[in-house]
Amino acid sequence: MPKRLTIGLTGGIASGKSTVAERFLELGTPVIDADQVARDVVAPGQPGLLLVLERFGIGMRNPSGTLNRQALRDRIFKDPSARRDLEAALHPLINAEMQARAEHIEGPYIVLAIPLLVEGGSRDNIDRILCVDVDGALQLTRLMARDGGSEDQALAMLAAQASRAERLAVADDVLLNDGTVSDLRQQVDTLHARYLKQSLSL
């Protein structure tokens, strides 16, 4: 397959990653979402589901045979070692599936949306890391508004992720999401033009 510019899109929870990914799609750029791939690899009959059940027990399976996501979330949220075990089991499957899908997509460049890229996601074959950045206080406000949870719950979710400084330290490009949705989309448009130009030099 000819060389193609590959962008790794990341950012903290409630930072605006979904809005950015949606805009790239509207502009005709292929986007592969790691969250969707993560759901696919633990679907009934997939090896990821078997790995989860082997590690955490059959109680993680619904009567329908699907993964009990809420039970699994509750388990790994309370136990960091369990979360690390889950990531060690599933990340290789997710990364392999994303690369396999990327090989069948055409276009001058492609976006891999990987929320946990900084926390340990694979950077193989990624040319540039694009971080959606947001001020911590604003991020907290948006997260509470989005999920309807308490401040303590939101702070715990933020603490489980890489810090803002850690994400910015590895970013090649940054979209600062401190304004309106329209502002953020315009920033994506500007980056899109730049990425198209950069893809021509590969």
C-alpha positions in Angstrom: 0.0 0.0 0.0 1.4 3.4 -0.9 2.5 5.7 1.9 -0.3 7.8 3.3 -0.5 10.5 6.1 -2.0 9.0 9.2 -3.3 11.3 12.0 -3.8 10.0 15.5 -6.7 12.0 17.1 -6.8 12.1 20.9 -7.8 14.2 23.8 -9.3 14.0 27.3 -12.9 13.0 28.0 -15.4 15.8 27.1 -12.7 17.7 25.2 -14.6 17.7 21.9 -13.0 14.7 20.0 -16.3 13.5 18.7 -17.0 16.9 17.1 -13.6 17.0 15.5 -14.0 13.5 14.2 -17.4 14.3 12.8 -16.1 17.3 11.0 -13.3 15.3 9.4 -15.9 12.9 8.1 -18.0 15.7 6.7 -14.9 16.9 4.8 -14.5 13.5 3.3 -11.7 12.2 5.5 -11.9 8.5 6.6 -12.0 8.2 10.4 -11.5 4.9 12.2 -12.8 5.1 15.8 -11.0 3.1 18.4 -14.0 3.1 20.7 -16.2 1.5 18.0 -13.5 -1.0 17.2 -13.2 -1.8 20.9 -16.9 -2.6 21.0 -16.6 -4.8 17.9 -13.7 -7.0 19.2 -15.8 -7.9 22.3 -19.0 -8.8 20.4 -20.4 -12.3 20.8 -18.1 -14.8 19.1 -15.1 -12.5 19.0 -11.9 -13.4 20.7 -11.9 -10.2 22.8 -15.1 -11.3 24.6 -13.5 -14.7 25.5 -10.4 -12.9 26.9 -12.6 -10.6 29.1 -14.6 -13.6 30.4 -11.5 -15.6 31.1 -10.0 -12.7 33.2 -13.1 -11.4 34.9 -15.6 -14.3 34.9 -18.9 -15.1 33.3 -20.6 -12.5 35.4 -19.4 -10.0 32.8 -21.7 -11.6 30.2 -25.4 -10.6 29.8 -28.1 -13.3 29.4 -28.1 -12.4 25.7 -24.5 -13.3 25.4 -23.2 -9.8 25.0 -20.7 -8.1 27.2 -22.1 -6.5 30.4 -20.3 -3.2 29.9 -21.6 -1.5 33.0 -20.4 -4.4 35.2 -17.0 -4.3 33.5 -16.7 -0.5 33.9 -17.6 -0.7 37.6 -14.9 -3.4 38.1 -12.0 -1.6 36.3 -12.9 1.8 37.7 -12.4 0.4 41.3 -9.4 -1.6 40.5 -6.5 -0.1 38.5 -4.8 -3.5 38.1 -7.9 -4.9 36.5 -8.0 -2.0 34.1 -4.3 -2.6 33.2 -5.2 -6.3 32.6 -8.1 -5.4 30.4 -6.0 -3.0 28.3 -3.2 -5.6 28.0 -5.7 -8.1 26.7 -7.7 -5.9 24.3 -5.3 -3.2 23.0 -3.4 -5.6 20.7 -6.7 -6.8 19.2 -8.0 -3.2 18.8 -4.7 -2.0 17.2 -4.6 -4.9 14.8 -8.2 -4.4 13.7 -7.7 -0.7 13.2 -4.7 -1.3 11.0 -6.6 -3.9 9.0 -9.4 -1.5 8.4 -7.0 1.3 7.4 -5.5 -0.9 4.7 -8.9 -1.1 2.9 -9.6 2.7 3.0 -8.5 5.1 0.2 -7.8 8.8 0.5 -4.9 11.2 0.8 -4.9 10.9 4.6 -6.7 9.0 7.4 -7.7 9.8 11.0 -7.4 7.2 13.7 -9.5 8.4 16.7 -7.8 6.9 19.7 -8.9 8.5 23.1 -6.2 6.6 25.1 -3.4 7.1 22.7 -1.3 8.9 25.3 -2.2 6.4 28.1 -0.8 3.5 26.1 -2.4 3.2 22.7 -0.2 2.1 19.8 1.5 4.9 17.9 2.7 2.5 15.2 2.1 3.9 11.7 0.9 7.3 13.1 2.6 10.2 11.4 1.2 13.1 13.5 -0.7 13.2 16.8 -3.6 15.7 16.9 -4.7 16.6 20.4 -8.0 18.3 21.2 -7.2 20.5 24.2 -9.4 22.2 26.7 -8.9 24.0 30.0 -9.3 21.8 33.0 -12.1 23.8 34.6 -14.1 24.0 31.4 -13.6 20.3 30.8 -15.0 19.5 34.2 -18.0 21.7 33.6 -18.7 20.1 30.2 -18.2 16.6 31.6 -20.7 17.1 34.4 -23.2 18.7 32.0 -22.8 15.8 29.6 -23.1 12.9 32.0 -25.2 14.5 34.7 -22.9 13.2 37.4 -21.5 14.7 40.5 -18.3 16.7 40.7 -16.5 13.9 42.6 -17.5 11.4 39.9 -16.3 13.7 37.1 -13.0 14.4 38.9 -12.4 10.7 39.4 -12.9 10.1 35.7 -10.5 12.9 34.8 -7.9 11.6 37.2 -8.0 8.2 35.5 -6.7 9.7 32.3 -3.5 11.2 31.2 -3.0 14.8 32.3 -3.4 17.8 30.0 0.3 18.4 30.1 1.1 14.8 29.2 -1.2 15.0 26.1 0.3 18.3 25.0 3.8 17.0 25.4 3.3 14.4 22.6 1.1 16.4 20.3 2.2 17.6 16.9 -0.9 19.6 16.4 -3.4 21.1 18.9 -7.0 22.2 18.6 -7.9 24.4 21.5 -11.6 23.9 22.2 -12.4 26.9 24.4 -15.0 28.5 22.2 -18.1 27.5 20.2 -18.6 24.4 18.2 -18.4 26.6 15.1 -14.9 27.8 16.2 -13.8 24.2 16.6 -15.1 23.1 13.3 -13.3 26.0 11.6 -10.0 24.9 13.2 -10.6 21.4 11.7 -11.1 23.0 8.3 -7.8 24.8 8.5 -6.0 21.6 9.6 -7.7 19.6 6.8 -6.2 21.9 4.2 -2.8 21.6 5.8 -3.0 17.8 6.0 -4.0 17.6 2.3 -0.9 19.6 1.4 1.3 17.5 3.7 0.0 14.3 2.1 1.2 15.4 -1.3 4.8 15.5 -0.1 4.8 11.8 1.1 
